[in-house]
């Protein structure tokens, strides 16, 4: 009896240690970023390609107000309501006192400077694929944007999802830097980078599993709308049958081939992507044509 | 007591009938307004087809054709559409017969700002379209942006 008890205690302690180890923050090696300096103009391109303003500008902000990154946009999910935080240069309310490595750890490892985990409403599982140079350029650009002292709204997340430490296990499962679609050639590689590393198209267009991780085996095959209204359409080449020219034109102007125009969240995406050169939008279109088509069984859900 | 009940029932019935009759003629007027809105959108789309087609290289650029389409676009954007936006013709009352969100009526000033943005972008397009393909391309993005800017906030997300 005593032996069994001892066995259970050892198992329990072992389990706790393993859990502690799995859920630990895993920051980047600072050496990766130590020598880098950012370029503001290139950083602005990264900013628009990564769609930062869509969530971190105040809701309904237009024009230059989209560069005031006060946050506030609400994400109502089955796990609770998340609010995009202030990432302006305010030292008190924003990230004005962050170093480059702090931004990199947040974007690529989902970890704050204080070592706590970020919720994946922030698409760090995508940004983890960004190049250190792009993160560095973005950092330089963010430094040029205004400070705003509006306090971030708190998240409204119920137990057990309010235990941030547990997100470490989620990251252990789903934070993978590998590319999803194998491609070759300059255009396709650039297109893949824009979609899989910066544009975070997959965050909405790819279905999620029960734990909220992206199901990359059904990459870009359409998904439930996290807002609850309708579905996000598939953009695999069997479903999105527009020509590459039409896709690139849509991303630049919002016009569909019938000259209807994008609404909802895609209008916002177009607002961001219209800042990119035509060659980038064509690269995205080329990549979308290279994505594996959905199979009939996976389209139905 | 019985008389009172009959009177109340009769009154209720009359009110219901009258209500339905008003409702029907109201519906008819509402649907006419919705149709006018949708047909106007078709006219925008038709002229944008010419300009957008040239911008993306699907149609060869021609200065006269581009100018004509851009002028139409600009004229359309200047229509006084006040009468199109009748109270009670949002998705809230008409369901999927319209894509106009209630936000139009709760934020009419914001909605009018978006209309002004379109008028401005279309005027810029009118000035640019005949000047060359590059100028046209430069103006298409802003027109698209003004469409999306309004649709994002005031139209059903589909």
Interface residues (C-beta under 8 A of the other chain):
Chain A: X60 X62 X229 X230 X245 X246 X248 X249 X252 X253 X254 X255 X258 X259 X260 X261 X262 X263 X264 X265 X267 X268 X270 X271 X274
Chain B: X44 X45 X46 X48 X49 X52 X55 X56 X57 X58 X140 X141 X143 X144 X145 X147 X148 X149 X151 X152 X153 X155 X156 X157 X158
